[in-house]
Amino acid sequence: MSELAGPLDDLARRRLGGDGISGFARLTAGATQEIWRFNLVKDGAETPLILRRAPGGDRVSESATGLETEAALIEAAAEAGVPVPPVRCVLRPEDGMGRGFIMGFVEGETLGGRIARGEALAGARTFLARQCGEVLARIHTIDPAKFPNLKRVTPLEFVTLYLDAYRATEWPRPVFDLAFRWLLDRCPPPPETPRLVHGDFRNGNLMIGPDGVRAVLDWELAHVADPMEDLGWICASSWRFGVADKPVGGFGEREELWAGYEAAGGVKVDPDRALFWEVFGSLRWGVMCAGMTQSFRTTDPNVERAVIARRTSETEIDLLRLLAA
Amino acid sequence: MQDHPHPSEIIAAVARFLKGTVAAETKGATSFNARVAANALEMMARELDLAPLAEARELKSLEALLGVTGDLPSLNAELSRRLADGTLDLSTPGLADHLWDVTLTKLAVDQPKYWGYQAALAERPEQHP
């Protein structure tokens, strides 16, 4: 099984009030996160739980917030009325399992294709975009002052960060240069009120059921910035899973997202600013894919990594369709 | 001249073996990874088939746009520089067509099933690579 099973069984008794654990199994082989599921056993009953842990226990990527902060973000989101899995406990050094936290198991669908196209969620798709807007408005009410260690970035700093990452790949992509020029020429000023943004709010990081959004997952890229960034990212072409005419995650319209956002107390959406962040979204994902070549050549020489690197061209055609149609 | 079958034919046969036999007769991560490997080989077969002609066309087009000669990496780097500093932009005659042609060819190799590529082909029927 794993060297974690013993310490986790011990933790279940000491900190979760259980009699032990069962069904301990790894859910993902993700490069940036380890996700395990197990049952907390108490009086013969089993409660499914999730362990989210830094890979190997302690490796955290440079751009990620860190697991303890992620747990605190999820708790703050719950207080703000955002659907999230409840955090049960944050790992401590004496637990002997590295860094991470334990949260409740939420039943639902996270696979983007099934959310965008599956028959089971056809009903949810009629209101999902609006609901995503409402959820984002609530996320943006979380007080950034509670999270002094989160990165603060202006729009210009964010664009520049990815421009530098693109340049570091040392591989010319004229479409990317065209898009960076477009963004730099239209870069909005820093927002009057920077908000705590999720940073990766998209189809694929949302747990969806027939009743809609059940949980917002993957808070590791949260930062403090222009709230429109979150509204643009979920519209990026990369998250439409083949449904070309539904810009919001392959399931809804931009106007529904914006209406939900404004109705739930979000600031009024400026369509030009939203488009800026949508274009940036495609380019940001493109730069992330382009960086996979370096990972493939150094730390992670497996075929899947190489194939993801070759998905960079998807974002190049997305950008041309946005900018040069 | 190297002998035949052409590399792209042999690679396609290996991909068929990985998909039809290895992926089908294994399960879990091995089956998944065999499928990923087959997809990667199919991509390389498409590149061997499409890239030589397309890259010759790209080189000519870059030389015409930039007014200089060179190889593909140096000319693409030069195009990148001029787009970044604004010397060239979408109003430059021939630039948009060049970017479309090169990008559509990339997709024809990398991800011909990508919906954005299919949508672009439908929108630009004159530019089938």
Interface residues (C-beta under 8 A of the other chain):
Chain A: A29 P172 R173 P174 V175 F176 D177 L178 F180 R181 S237 R240 G242 V243 A244 N302 V303 E304 A306 V307 R310 R311 S313 E314 E316 I317 D318 L320 R321 L323 A324 A325
Chain B: A29 N33 V36 A37 N39 A40 M43 P73 N76 A77 L79 S80 R81 L83 A84 G86 D89 L90 A96 L99 W100 V102 T103 L104 K106 L107 D110 Q111 Y114 W115 G116 Y117 A119 A120 E123
